[in-house]
């Protein structure tokens, strides 16, 4: 350890104390900036340990801690389950769906009010080809397998997916020196359906691209999805096949005895699982530490993104990015101009290391970077075309790779952690392997049989605005609620909102309706439809004083008023 401490001091000029525990390198000390914390953590991966646990304090940043729900009940107290999945993001929901292929009691818990409340919805929705991950990494393996599964899953689970292709634009002839390395990576990571095009040939495909590049590398197998709809599809199919979900459920502690989790303590009671799956996203290291299996640290990487009005959708069909020398040595992909499945364009994401794991703030600097870096890829984009901008944080480990493995210390714990980009693409393949690990462990304790009633198909009502006039009329005759338009920007009907409020995983918040139906995602960003949505939430029995935007702490109303003798909210 002294040699490692000496090298760290020589590199960073600050005293860092080190120790080995659980096969990982633990770092202690105090520095002035968060940038130093991250740099020291990344450098420490060079010493060859299983993982890096970074406990270095930062003078200008408070430690990030998970926000627990403010209420308590005993709804889950004493509940016994075969598999407890912590985290209802795309990874947790995909694992739940995969496990329902067996006759098991499966429970998914999440501290938030809905599925996909963090990085699973706060991303660009790209189905990445496996060109970026380091060969032989878990990222590369799961990226390839997951992309191969998406098209079938989108048909089975009825979520939108488009294989639109991705183009990397190279600014000069000098970059042709990279061609052998690109071709080598294609072979190493099994990248399919690629093409090198001169600028003149590429402009015949994308005529709106600015003519300041030399050649293009196109990967036609790349695509885009709606990340929330994909996560919701996994969750609803899991429920359809017997899984249960509990939201606003915060894991407070574990009861561990003889290197085995006996119980999981939550704000809603104590649960007794046979197997625990840690799919807690940016808090996966926190869960690992609670379970006495700390061996990695999540350092959140924030990305800001801007959504462009649909009137500019014609500017690009492919996902576009421009290669720079700076990007070649980066652990991020650099972002780009990305068409969405709903007809908008998206700029981003940026990549900034931040101390707060749920920092979704946006900045003028971030918006400026998006336009300086990506808007200039095509002619005709300006900031006035932005209808919204948002941010998300990725759950990066210092090793910059996925952790998909059974715990080496706790017998009934499985980690699906450090799942950053291309995690959305990789989710189905990760789920297959994690489910197999669960089954292998469970078969040592109980007899497990396949679920012969498993149905891989989840169907939702068709997108009403895309139907023909005749189809719309037939639906309205059966259910007049589909003849009432609630959101004019996105043409969302009352029938679709009510469907979202009564689904297998029902919307319980304003954002829940928004993500399921796109009400409030148009040009006016909810300015007209929000009052109607509130009335529909009231219709299904939600007390206005308990209505929230995205869960406890985001209440829409604070008190009742009395006008003309009638009570109003």
ROZA-428129 format. One line per field, with one value per residue (C-alpha): residue number from 1; x, y, z. Coordinates in steps of 0.001 Angstrom, whole numbers. Layout:
num: (NUM:...)
X: (X:...)
Y: (Y:...)
Z: (Z:...)
REM end
This chain:
num: (1:2:3:4:5:6:7:8:9:10:11:12:13:14:15:16:17:18:19:20:21:22:23:24:25:26:27:28:29:30:31:32:33:34:35:36:37:38:39:40:41:42:43:44:45:46:47:48:49:50:51:52:53:54:55:56:57:58:59:60:61:62:63:64:65:66:67:68:69:70:71:72:73:74:75:76:77:78:79:80:81:82:83:84:85:86:87:88:89:90:91:92:93:94:95:96:97:98:99:100:101:102:103:104:105:106:107:108:109:110:111:112:113:114:115:116:117:118:119:120:121:122:123:124:125:126:127:128:129:130:131:132:133:134:135:136:137:138:139:140:141:142:143:144:145:146:147:148:149:150:151:152:153:154:155:156:157:158:159:160:161:162:163:164:165:166:167:168:169:170:171:172:173:174:175:176:177:178:179:180:181:182:183:184:185:186:187:188:189:190:191:192:193:194:195:196:197:198:199:200:201:202:203:204:205:206:207:208:209:210:211:212:213:214:215:216:217:218:219:220:221:222:223:224:225:226:227:228:229:230:231:232:233:234:235:236:237:238:239:240:241:242:243:244:245:246:247:248:249:250:251:252:253:254:255:256:257:258:259:260:261:262:263:264:265:266:267:268:269:270:271:272:273:274:275:276:277:278:279:280:281:282:283:284:285:286:287:288:289:290:291:292:293:294:295:296:297:298:299:300:301:302:303:304:305:306:307:308:309:310:311:312:313:314:315:316:317:318:319:320:321:322:323:324:325:326:327:328:329:330:331:332:333:334:335:336:337:338:339:340:341:342:343:344:345:346:347:348:349:350:351:352:353:354:355:356:357:358:359:360:361:362:363:364:365:366:367:368:369:370:371:372:373:374:375:376:377:378:379:380:381:382:383:384:385:386:387:388:389:390:391:392:393:394:395:396:397:398:399:400:401:402:403:404:405:406:407:408:409:410:411:412:413:414:415:416:417:418:419:420:421:422:423:424:425:426:427:428:429:430:431:432:433:434:435:436:437:438:439:440:441:442:443:444:445:446:447:448:449:450:451:452:453:454:455:456:457:458:459:460:461:462:463:464:465:466:467:468:469:470:471:472:473:474:475:476:477:478:479:480:481:482:483:484:485:486:487:488:489:490:491:492:493:494:495:496:497:498:499:500:501:502:503:504:505:506:507:508:509:510:511:512:513:514:515:516:517:518:519:520:521:522:523:524:525:526:527:528:529:530:531:532:533:534:535:536:537:538:539:540:541:542:543:544:545:546:547:548:549:550:551:552:553:554:555:556:557:558:559:560:561:562:563:564:565:566:567:568:569)
X: (0:2840:4112:624:327:3738:2747:-563:1208:3777:982:-1481:554:-2012:-1725:-4015:-4362:-5024:-6156:-7237:-10595:-12907:-10401:-10808:-8582:-10109:-8963:-9145:-8139:-9353:-8961:-10234:-12254:-14530:-12405:-9496:-11632:-12529:-9014:-7499:-10169:-9520:-5752:-6157:-7583:-4044:-3023:-4896:-7431:-10889:-12412:-11816:-13812:-13254:-13823:-11904:-13704:-14103:-14026:-16479:-19054:-21246:-21472:-24358:-26983:-30196:-33431:-35792:-39599:-41049:-43756:-43776:-46228:-46118:-47509:-44531:-43743:-43104:-43328:-41364:-40209:-37971:-36275:-36157:-34968:-33837:-34359:-37143:-35021:-34628:-32199:-34409:-37564:-35870:-34581:-38062:-39570:-36909:-37432:-41186:-40347:-40121:-42662:-41235:-42425:-40720:-40858:-39328:-38897:-37909:-37620:-39335:-43014:-42661:-40417:-37458:-37352:-33609:-31064:-33411:-35518:-32948:-31019:-31010:-32700:-29934:-29523:-25756:-23749:-20796:-18123:-17138:-16680:-13242:-12859:-13297:-15158:-18563:-19836:-18801:-20248:-23652:-23871:-23609:-26026:-28537:-28672:-29394:-32421:-34056:-35982:-37715:-38431:-39916:-42391:-43221:-43541:-44914:-42495:-41247:-37907:-36370:-33153:-32182:-28386:-25533:-22891:-19558:-18232:-14462:-13279:-10210:-8354:-5808:-8331:-8078:-5076:-7641:-9274:-7223:-8096:-11784:-11811:-9999:-12593:-15365:-13903:-13130:-16634:-18582:-19957:-22297:-23572:-21003:-20050:-17375:-18643:-16997:-18526:-20168:-21831:-22962:-24542:-26827:-28187:-28208:-28350:-28766:-25418:-22897:-20135:-17233:-16219:-14104:-15737:-18332:-18385:-21959:-23201:-26619:-27589:-27774:-31209:-33351:-36105:-38289:-36349:-39284:-41655:-39074:-38714:-42474:-42966:-40622:-42397:-45932:-45064:-43440:-46637:-48704:-46668:-46905:-44229:-45108:-43859:-43702:-42870:-41943:-40095:-36703:-34126:-32811:-30704:-29917:-29881:-26808:-25877:-23165:-22537:-26163:-28926:-31703:-33892:-34172:-35452:-37507:-39734:-42682:-41645:-39106:-38890:-37440:-35950:-34125:-32152:-31449:-30577:-28841:-30009:-30049:-28428:-26523:-27051:-25828:-22620:-24715:-26777:-23605:-22163:-25389:-25146:-21527:-20163:-18531:-16011:-16830:-17869:-20294:-19111:-22046:-21471:-24086:-25232:-27417:-29682:-31909:-35092:-35801:-39246:-40683:-40777:-37008:-37275:-36408:-32853:-31490:-32596:-29395:-27816:-24893:-21681:-18372:-15111:-12462:-8991:-10195:-12947:-10554:-9084:-12352:-14450:-17612:-18966:-19189:-22914:-24431:-27623:-30111:-33531:-36091:-38835:-41412:-40184:-38084:-34355:-32230:-28881:-26431:-25574:-22721:-20503:-19520:-18414:-20623:-20815:-24629:-26031:-29438:-28252:-30678:-30012:-29436:-27162:-26640:-23110:-24482:-26953:-24195:-21968:-24749:-25213:-21542:-20736:-23785:-26252:-23627:-23719:-26683:-27999:-30961:-30901:-31038:-31766:-35297:-36024:-35456:-38725:-37152:-33831:-33030:-30211:-29431:-26638:-24864:-23813:-20125:-17611:-13953:-13210:-15705:-17252:-20420:-20547:-22751:-21862:-22782:-21348:-18053:-18892:-22678:-24134:-27543:-26662:-26250:-24987:-26114:-24248:-22208:-24629:-23981:-24088:-24607:-26712:-30072:-29005:-27422:-30341:-32062:-28822:-27832:-31279:-30777:-27505:-28702:-31849:-29676:-27555:-30717:-32048:-28725:-28718:-32393:-32182:-29837:-32619:-35971:-37447:-38157:-40415:-40835:-43840:-45898:-48289:-45525:-46638:-43861:-46328:-47491:-49857:-50971:-53618:-52379:-51092:-54382:-52969:-51305:-54519:-56587:-59818:-61839:-59901:-60284:-64020:-64453:-62617:-64579:-67873:-66872:-65349:-66230:-63312:-61027:-62894:-61817:-58361:-56559:-53130:-53354:-49596:-49214:-52872:-53372:-56947:-58835:-59079:-55285:-54832:-57400:-55637:-52372:-54129:-55479:-52526:-50685:-48174:-50488:-49452:-49883:-48193:-48361:-45007:-46242:-49038:-46648:-44160:-46857:-48945:-46692:-49233:-47183:-44247:-45175:-44363:-46341:-44829:-48104:-49340:-52793:-53303:-52172:-55506:-57342:-54879:-55450:-59207:-58725:-56503:-59287:-61799:-59889:-59837:-56545:-57012:-55726:-53858:-51845:-51202:-47548:-45463:-43070:-43664:-43512:-41921:-43294:-46906:-48982:-51233:-50758:-54285:-57940:-59514:-63152:-64734:-68438:-69217:-67621:-64296:-61654:-58080)
Y: (0:2405:2176:2977:5901:7165:7033:8790:11561:11952:12231:14465:16145:15273:12565:9608:6658:3243:-154:-3388:-4828:-7276:-7434:-3694:-668:1778:5408:7947:11581:15105:17282:20656:19813:17064:16902:15756:13075:11609:11843:10051:7338:6757:6681:4109:1583:1177:-800:-3931:-4375:-5846:-2411:1069:2352:6078:7513:10724:13779:16968:20434:21961:19133:17434:13618:12494:10441:8848:10716:8510:8805:10791:8301:4851:1958:-1804:-2950:-5215:-6291:-10014:-10517:-13572:-13637:-15765:-12809:-9203:-6780:-3387:-815:-370:1045:-718:-3256:-4189:-4367:-6468:-8882:-9146:-9956:-12586:-14243:-14582:-17362:-19438:-20047:-17629:-14977:-11822:-8381:-5203:-2246:1311:4404:6484:6678:5000:2975:4591:7711:8237:7307:4857:7786:10588:9504:9905:6573:5283:1640:1759:-456:-2022:140:2176:-364:-1733:-5238:-8075:-5757:-6645:-3528:-4885:-8334:-7173:-4357:-6863:-9372:-6727:-5024:-8388:-8802:-5371:-5813:-8992:-7487:-4335:-6507:-8718:-5889:-3227:-375:1941:1099:2432:1193:4574:4125:6180:8196:9364:12287:12706:16275:15697:13225:12875:10755:8052:6871:5586:3243:150:665:1118:-2077:-3938:-2792:-3951:-7443:-7502:-6372:-7983:-4702:-5365:-3577:-792:1452:4065:6935:9987:13350:13648:10221:10789:14136:12306:10446:13409:16587:18930:18054:20893:20287:20592:16940:14633:11214:9330:5995:4667:1836:936:-1404:1465:2593:4556:3701:5525:4559:5045:3050:265:122:288:-2541:-4814:-3874:-4369:-7720:-8775:-7873:-9630:-12766:-12540:-10160:-7471:-3895:-1673:2003:4646:1778:2699:89:1189:-1752:-5449:-8136:-10197:-13375:-15860:-13983:-14262:-11660:-12820:-9725:-6370:-3469:-832:2111:-198:-3105:-5935:-8310:-11833:-12774:-15884:-13867:-10119:-8440:-5082:-3058:273:2410:5399:4022:480:1011:2294:-927:-3041:-1274:-1782:-5504:-5585:-6173:-2866:-3153:-366:3275:5040:8474:10191:11642:14196:14759:17648:17240:19554:18536:20179:20993:18425:21002:20425:16635:16641:17830:14363:10749:9204:9806:12145:12864:14432:12809:14936:14197:14996:12403:9615:9405:9924:7420:9006:8831:12594:12871:14084:14914:12120:11619:10272:7731:10490:12811:15261:15750:15612:17283:15707:14515:16450:14672:16321:14630:15805:14914:14827:11562:13079:16392:17087:20805:22400:25323:27983:26623:23183:24486:26541:23461:21441:24040:24748:21060:19418:21909:22882:19406:20424:23586:25380:24791:27574:27859:29053:25519:24069:23139:21616:20618:18183:16233:12735:11074:7875:5290:5052:3026:4010:879:2138:-1288:-3104:-5198:-8222:-10956:-12885:-11428:-12984:-12386:-12532:-15875:-14661:-11286:-10545:-7231:-5582:-2332:334:137:3312:3744:1443:98:697:-1422:-4038:-4393:-7424:-9412:-8466:-9624:-13064:-13605:-12227:-14365:-17419:-16589:-16325:-19657:-21383:-20187:-20914:-24442:-25274:-24411:-25101:-26913:-24542:-25194:-23216:-20917:-22643:-19659:-17173:-14846:-12887:-10555:-7270:-5256:-1716:290:1755:5320:7066:9983:7604:5799:6403:8400:5201:3452:6457:6584:2893:3357:6507:4725:2050:4495:8218:9164:8729:11554:14058:15558:16462:17424:19347:19509:15705:14818:12739:11751:11296:7585:7262:9148:6959:3890:5123:5640:2071:116:-2911:-413:2603:6227:7838:11173:13937:12890:9298:10334:12461:9640:7130:9308:12273:14724:17815:16904:19177:22759:24237:21748:21153:24724:23775:20116:20085:21293:18566:15925:17023:16588:13102:12158:13378:11273:8056:8825:10646:13375:16667:17380:14180:14732:15116:15869:12964:11574:12733:16151:17451:18103:20087:21791:22938:23678:24073:27452:28438:30426:31209:28625:25746:24168:24261:23161)
Z: (0:760:-2812:-4145:-1719:-2839:-6510:-5830:-3925:-6696:-9289:-7415:-4624:-1947:739:-17:2366:812:2005:368:1329:-436:-3296:-3942:-3397:-893:-1120:1739:1943:1321:-1779:-2925:-6048:-7329:-10458:-8271:-6630:-10018:-11466:-8467:-8662:-12360:-11881:-9093:-11574:-12921:-9817:-10859:-8074:-8556:-8103:-6715:-3736:-3586:-99:-756:633:-1351:202:-2284:-2433:149:49:-2146:-299:-1629:-921:1046:792:3688:4645:6226:6258:6790:3436:2743:6301:6536:2784:1595:-2034:-4198:-5904:-4729:-7429:-6172:-8914:-11479:-14262:-17582:-16087:-13146:-15276:-17963:-15296:-13772:-17161:-17866:-14471:-15047:-17517:-14316:-11553:-9013:-6580:-7909:-6309:-7748:-5393:-6197:-4048:-6750:-7747:-11153:-13422:-15198:-13032:-13401:-16082:-17831:-19068:-18844:-21931:-25702:-26481:-28751:-29645:-29940:-32260:-30386:-32032:-28954:-26090:-25438:-26938:-24446:-22042:-20664:-22387:-25780:-25079:-23843:-26389:-29244:-27720:-26687:-30073:-31678:-29398:-29719:-32947:-31762:-28359:-29885:-31806:-28819:-26321:-28656:-27959:-30733:-32329:-35535:-37108:-38506:-38706:-37286:-39140:-37772:-39789:-40114:-40634:-42830:-45024:-42220:-40307:-42996:-40982:-38482:-40989:-40060:-36395:-37182:-39249:-36479:-33931:-36278:-36251:-32529:-31471:-34329:-35685:-38600:-41693:-42004:-44900:-45665:-47824:-49331:-48437:-51851:-51584:-48014:-48898:-51328:-48283:-45879:-48005:-44999:-43447:-43576:-46108:-43648:-43459:-45600:-45288:-43265:-41481:-41377:-39149:-40460:-37610:-35075:-33990:-31552:-29073:-26579:-23418:-21044:-23259:-23516:-19722:-19211:-21726:-19747:-16508:-17828:-19386:-16113:-14227:-16885:-16132:-12342:-11058:-8487:-8181:-5098:-5626:-3047:-1359:46:1063:4458:5555:5187:7832:6901:8741:7773:4500:3480:3271:5571:5378:3644:5749:3893:4808:4016:6181:6234:3247:3360:-41:-1166:-3753:-3992:-7292:-7028:-10042:-8228:-10926:-9570:-6042:-6760:-4754:-1826:-1924:-2163:887:2902:2082:3292:-233:-1092:-3937:-6426:-6501:-8814:-9927:-11665:-15104:-16102:-19656:-20792:-23834:-25885:-27713:-31068:-32436:-34853:-37639:-37970:-38164:-41873:-41217:-40451:-40685:-39336:-35955:-36652:-34773:-35701:-34684:-32962:-31657:-28128:-28397:-29430:-25930:-24067:-22125:-23582:-27121:-27525:-28276:-31498:-33368:-32770:-34402:-31922:-32604:-32054:-34785:-32782:-33067:-29929:-29296:-26880:-24438:-22872:-20333:-17039:-13822:-10936:-7221:-7001:-8390:-9055:-10472:-13308:-13492:-16877:-17603:-20211:-20644:-21372:-23943:-25583:-25781:-27405:-30119:-30650:-30946:-32532:-34012:-36573:-38084:-40239:-41843:-40333:-36567:-33991:-30275:-30995:-32235:-28740:-27015:-23897:-22453:-19690:-18061:-16840:-14902:-15918:-13336:-14219:-12229:-12226:-14246:-16900:-17375:-16390:-13220:-13945:-11495:-8392:-5225:-4232:-578:-64:-1133:-2321:-3838:-7564:-8942:-12169:-11571:-13286:-16216:-18154:-21938:-23833:-20966:-22645:-25620:-23368:-20936:-22523:-22688:-19149:-18002:-19562:-17708:-14362:-14532:-15207:-12139:-10030:-11254:-10636:-7018:-6401:-7761:-4905:-2440:-4080:-7030:-9909:-12858:-16085:-16232:-18943:-18927:-19737:-22510:-24247:-25948:-24469:-26600:-25980:-27771:-31068:-31271:-31984:-33958:-36442:-37330:-40441:-40167:-40557:-37768:-35480:-36116:-35263:-31965:-31064:-31718:-29202:-26716:-27072:-24782:-27799:-29507:-26850:-27472:-24245:-25606:-28856:-29492:-29502:-30290:-27144:-26342:-23083:-23829:-23987:-20707:-18950:-20332:-18779:-15439:-15470:-16945:-15520:-14140:-13861:-13942:-10528:-11232:-13816:-15250:-15310:-17670:-19688:-20265:-21169:-23489:-24460:-23028:-22271:-24514:-27408:-28202:-25279:-22775:-20932:-20856:-22158:-21209:-17564:-16089:-18032:-16813:-13228:-13699:-15118:-12164:-9880:-11867:-11094:-7381:-6810:-4200:-5661:-2439:-2944:-6674:-7557:-10599:-10043:-6546:-2908:-2608:-5916:-4870:-7364:-4795:-1221:46:-853:-1482:-1118:-3950:-4062:-1425:-3343:-2476:-5201:-5388)
REM end
